[in-house]
């Protein structure tokens, strides 16, 4: 048992780092009884709860109730240090001190141990506390083993940064990078992103109720691979930017299209992938003037590439931003499966692959999804390919666009989910309500942003529709004829319906 317990020991240096000024003598015996927290310990709690000045304006003002926090903690919806918090029996945290009187600030300070450590302590330890050597000692009373010790004693109270501030911290650091704010367009976008980050947590609801929460949008700002839902939404912005006369000629397929083909779902019509392919097959067969089907391809869950099907020429064009132009080939089994599926849906001449899709060279490890979105936008709507020097700025632009989609409330969202501008009157109203700002001040700021964007439009080529009326701000009743028509789209789930107008899948009943 000793060898198992050793893995959760902390050195003096580790404790000092984790506790932000830990003094071992002040903590000897703390945790042996439920109410043993002296003044020094309380002061450490207060220091740990202080929000860094650079983040103070980004932390939401809406307080979480203690009952809601406790429920989230017990149910395992909060992050852990090194493993999902999903296998610990809930009775270990219910009906016994100290959990009965935990305050919300105490819970938010908890650094949750890994599942393995929690199970080990629950099975072998029961009561535990820190002694002068900062090692975890155990107490065992035979059959009655309960994990009654405060978790913050075991783990030095550092999980607040993982639970509450990680999304804001990452996004905040990213939008303040020098290479982003160096241009006029970057400064405008950074200001908008700061405002969105203030509003978004209060608007989008709990993480399990919204597919694009602020945490996921914060990933869009960081040096991370983007998942399929973000890429799907960026592609839908491309489709919504098409003139209405072109929307039936060009199909932007979502990420499930190539995934389903790679899994061989065309041979299993009743599977989810089979339904996805049946949907796109019906679109191709029911649209005689369809010219292109554009789709992203995921390779090994670490890289995105691009595909374009020229229906009339019966050619499948492929491009990879990590390889020289004309080199490489699509992954198997996608390559033969796509040809087989196309021959079945559109019988006639043979479809052939060509590795000639123009791609900018990728010089980092995280912008492949954004490159893919922009390549497909270029092929579909004619937007020019962008220089990699603008990659970070374009990520910020995509962040603002997706944020605005989430922030448009009520009927406006269903009628007008993707804005042709970075700001909208609905955003002004929400910001005035939540931040206590005067509506007049927001409208004035919006007018300034609109005017400045007029001069920086060329610096933002990604999915940025051309507009003729540069002085007007789109009205809430969508009467501005120059606004790009927009339609509702959500990332496809297990239950979905077919939206023929956009060539996309939409959920029928989002999971609870």
N, C-alpha and C positions, 0 to 999 in steps of 0.2 A: 504493500500500500504506500510505503514511503516513496518509492520510485515514481509512483503515479502522482503523488502530491507535489513532488519537487518541481514539476513542470509549471506550476502556478506561482512559484516563489518570485519575488521582485528583489533586485539588488537595491542598495541605497541610492545609487545614481538613477535607476529607473523610477524609484518612488519620488525622488526629488523632481524629476522632469514631469511625471504624471500629475503630481499634486500641486505644482506651481508654488514651490516654497514649503515643502513638507518638512516638519520638524518632528522627528520620531518620538521624542519624549512626550510631546503633547498628545500623542495618539495611543500610548500604551494603555491597554485595557479598554479602549473605546470599542464598543460593540458587544461587550460582555453582557450588558443589560440594554434594554430597548431605549431608555431615555438618557444614556450616558453619552452626551455630546457637550463638551465644555465650551467656554467662550472662544478659545483659540480655534476649535474646530468650526464653530459657527462662523467665525471670521474668514476661515478658509473657504467655507461655502460661499460667503458673500463675494469674496475675491473671484472665485471661479465663475460666478454668475454674471460678472460684469461683461458687458458686450464691448468689444473693441470699438474705438471711436470711428474707425473707417466703415464699420458695419452698423452703427447705431441707427442710421436712417433707413436701413433695409430690413430691420427686424420687424415683423408684423406687430401691430398694437393690440390685436385681438387676443385675449388671454384664453388659454385652454383650461377647462375646468379640471379640478383634481380627479373627479370620477372618470372623465374621459381619458385623462392621462394614465390613470391606473388601469383602465380597461385596455388601452393600447399596449401598456407594458405587459400585462398578464397574457394577452392574446398573442404577443410576439410580433407586433407590427413594426417594432423599432429595430434599428440596426444593431449588429453585434460587432465585436472586435474582429473575429476571424471565422465566423460561421453563422449561418442563418439561425435565428432564435425561434425554432419551430418544433423541437422535440421534447421540451421540458414539461413535465406534468404541472398543470396549473394549480393543483391543490398545494403545491409547495409554496405558493405565494398568496394563498387566501386564508383568511380567518385567523391568522396568527400574527403577533407583533413581529417586526415593526410596521407591517404593511397597513394595518388598520388606520394609522394616523399619519401616513406619509403625506407631505405637502407636495404640490405640483412642482415646486422648484427643486425639491429633493429628487424627485423622479427624473426630472430633466437633466440632473447632474450625473445620473448613474452611468457608469461605463459597464455595459452588460458583458459578463464573461462569455466565453464560447460555450456552445452546447455541451461539448465534452467536459469542460470544467464544471459547469452547472450540474450535470448529471453525476459527476464524480463527487462533488461536495454534497449533493443531496443523498447519495447512496452511502458515503463513508464518513462525512464530516458532521453534518448537522450544524451545531454552533461553531463559529470560528471567529478569530480576531487577530489583530496584528500585535506582535510584541516588539521589544526594543530592536530586534534584528530585522524587522520588516518582512518576516517570513510568515506564511499562513500556517497556523497551528489548528489542530482539529479537536473536537470534543464529540464523544460518541456515547449515547445512553442506551445501547442495546436496540430494542425494537422501535423506540420513538425517535426517529431521526428526522428533524425538520430544519430547513434552511432558514433560520430566524435572524441571522446577522444582517445588518444593513449592507447592501451591495457596494455602496460607495466606500466603505471601509476596506473591502477586499480589493477594490480596483481603482482607488484614487480619483474618483469622480470626474472623469474626463469625457464621458460620452456626450455631453451637451454639444460639443462641436460636431459630432457625427449625427446627432438627432436633429438639431435645431438650426445650426448655422452653416452646415457644409454646402448646401446649395447656394446660399447667398455669398458665402466666402469665395467659392470658386468663381462664380459669375462676376463678383465684384472685382476680384483680382484680375480677371481676364479683360473686362471692359476698360480697365485703367492702364492697359499696356500701352507703351509709348507709340508703338507702330500703328495702333488703332486710332489713338486720339490725335495723331500728327496731321490728319487731313480734316478739312471742314466737314466732309460727309461723316467721317468717323466720330467727330465731336458731337454732331447732331444725333447720330445713332446711339452713342454712349449715354447721352442725356435721356433719350427715350428709354433705353434699356434700364437705367436706374429707376425710372418711374414705373416701368412695368414690373420690375423686381419687387418694388414696394407693394404694388397692388395685387400681383398674381396670387400669392398664397391665400389671400382673403377671398379671391374670386373663383378659383378653380375647384375648391372643395378638397376632401380627403383624397389621399393618393389612390385608394382602391376604387374611387368613383370617377376618375378622370384619366384618360390615357396619356395626356400630355401635361403632367404636373410641372411645377416649377423646378423640381429636381431634374426631370428629364430635359427641360429647356436649358437648365444650367449646364448640362453635359454638352449641349450644342455650342456653348461658349468655350468649352475647354478643349484640351488636346486629347480627345477621346474618339473612338469609333462611334458613329451614329447608328442607332438601331433602325429597324425597318419602318417603325411608325413615323419617325421624324422624316425619313426619306420619302415615305408615301405622301405626307402632307406637302412637302416641298414640290413633289411632282404634280400634285393636284393644283398647286398654285400655278404651275406652268400651264396645265390644261385650262384653268379658269382664265388665263391671260390670252387664250386663243380668241380670235374673232368668232362669233357664233357660226358664221358660214363654214369655218374650218373645224369646228368641234366634232362633226360627224366623220371627218376625213382622217383624223389623227387620234389614236388611242394611246393614252399613257397608262400602261399596266402597272399594278402595284407589285410589291415585293413578293407576294404569294405566287405570282405567275411563274417565274423561273424556279422558285422553290418547289412548286408542285410538279413541274416537269422533271426537275432533277430527281425527285422521289418516285418518278414513274406513275404519278397519279392518273395520267390519261388512260391507264389500263384498269383503273378502279373507279368507275363513274360515281359510285355512292359515297366515296370518301370526301372529306373536306376539300382536298386538293382537286379531286375530280369535279366537284361542283364549281370550283374556281375556274378550271379550264373550260368547263361547259359554258360558263358565263361568257368568257372571252371568245370562245368558238361561235356562240350565238351572235355576238357583236360583229365578228368578221363576216359571217354568212348573211346577216341581216342588214349590212351596210355596204351596198354595191360600190359606192364611191370611196370606200376606205383606202387610204394610201399608205399609212405608216402605223406600225405598232411599236411603241418605244417601251423598253423595260429595263430595270436594273437587275444585276446578277450578283448574288453573294457567293464568295469563294471561301469556304472553310471557316465561316464566321469571323473572318478578320479582314476581308477586303471586298470592295464593291467595284464592279466593272459595268460596262454599258452594252446594250444590244438594241439594234434597230432592224425591223423587218420591213423591207420594201415589198408591199403586196403585189404590185403590178410586175415588177422585175423579178419577183420570187428569189430575192437575195436577202440573207441575214447578215447584217454588218455587225462587227464586234470590235470593241476598243478597250484597252487596259491602260490606265494612266501610269502604271509602274513599268511598262515595257515600251521599247522603241516602237515607233509607228510601223504597222505591218507585221509585227512579230507576235508570238504567243498564239494560243488558241483557246476557245471556250472550254470550260471544264466538262469532263465526262461524269455522269451520263447525260448531262443536259443537252449536249450537242446532238447526239442521235435521237434523243427523245423529242426535242423540239421539231426536228425535221419530220419525224414520224407523225407527230400530232398535226403539223401543218398540212401534210399530205392528206390526212384524213379529213380535216376541216375544209381545206381548199384544194380539192383534187384537180389534177392537171399536170403541168410540168413540175420538174423536180426543184426543190428549194436547196440552195447551196449557201455555205458559210464563206464569208470573206472577212479578214482581219484588217479592215481599212478604215474603221471609224476614227475620225480625227479626235485626239485627246490631248489636252495640255499635259506636260510632264509633271508628275507628282514628286515633290521634293521633301515631303514630310511623311509621317506615319499615321495621320489622322484625318486628312481632308478628302479621302477617296470618295466618301458618300456625297460630299458637296460637289466634287468634280463630276460625279455621275449625274447628279441632279441637273447640273448646268449643261453638260453635254447633251442630255436628252431635251432640255429646254431649247438649246441651240438648234437641234434637229427639228423640233416641233414648232416652235414659235419664231425662230429666226434670230433669237438673241445671240450676240456674238460670244465666242469663247473668251473667258476672262483670264487675265494673267494671275499666276499663283501669288504674286505680291499682294493681290487683293483678297486672298483667301480668308484671312481672319476677319476683315471688314465685311465680307459677304456672309460669313457665319453670323455676325452680329445683325446683319440685315435680315437673315432668315429667322433669327431669334425674335426680332421685333415683329415680323409678320405673323409668326405663330402665336406670340403673346397676344397680339391684337385680336386674332381669331378667338382666343379663349375669353377675352375680356368683353366682347360684344354681347350684351345681355338680351334676353327675351326674344321677341319676334324679329328684331334686327339680325340676330344671329342666324336664324333659319333662312332669312331672305338674302343675307349679305355677309357671309362668314369671312370672306377674304377681301381685305381692303386694297384698293389701288394706291393708297397712300399709307404712310407710316402712322398717321394719327387719324382719329375720327371723332365726331361730336359725341358718340357714345363713350369713347375713352375719356373725353373731357368730363362728362357727367359722372362717370365712375370715380375718376380721380378727385373731383370736387367733393363727392360724398364721403369717400374713405379717408382722404388726407385733409379735409377741412379747408381746401383751397377755394378761393372765389372762382366761380365759373367764368367770370369776365377775365380773370388773369390767365386761366387755362386757354380760353379762346384766343387771347392775344398771343400767348406762347405758340399755340397751334398755327396761327397765321404767320409768325416768324419762321417756324420750322418749314411750313409749306413754301414760303418765299425762298428760304435758303436751299431747300431741296431742288428748287427750280434750277439753281446754279451748279448743283453737285450731282445731278441726275446721271451724267455720263460716267461718274465714278462708281456707280452701282448697277452694273449690267445684269447681275443675277436675277432672273425672273422679274425684272422691273418693267412693267408695261409702259409703252409710250403713251403720253397723254397730250391732248391738244390744248386744253384749257389749263394753263399753269397757274392762274391766279385764284381759282375758286377752290373751296374746300367742299368735299362731297357732303350733301345734306343727309339727314337721318332718314328721309323718306325715299332715298335712292332716286331722286328726280334728275340728278346730274347725268346727262346722256353720255358724258365722257368717262364715267366710272366704268371700270371693267366689271362685267357681270360675274357674280360669284355664287357658288352653290355649296351646300353643306356636305362635308365629308368627314368621316371618322375612320380610324384604323379598323380593318375588318377583324371580327372576332369569330367565335365558333358559330354564332347565329348571325346571319346577314341576309340582306336583300339586295336585289340588283337595281342599280341606278343606271339605266340604259343611256341617259343623256350624257353621262360623264365617263362611261366605260369603267366604273369603279364599283366596289362593294361597300355597302353601308350596313352597320349593325341594326338588327331589329330590336333586341333587348340587351343593352349593355349589361355585363355581369354586375351583380351587387357587391 
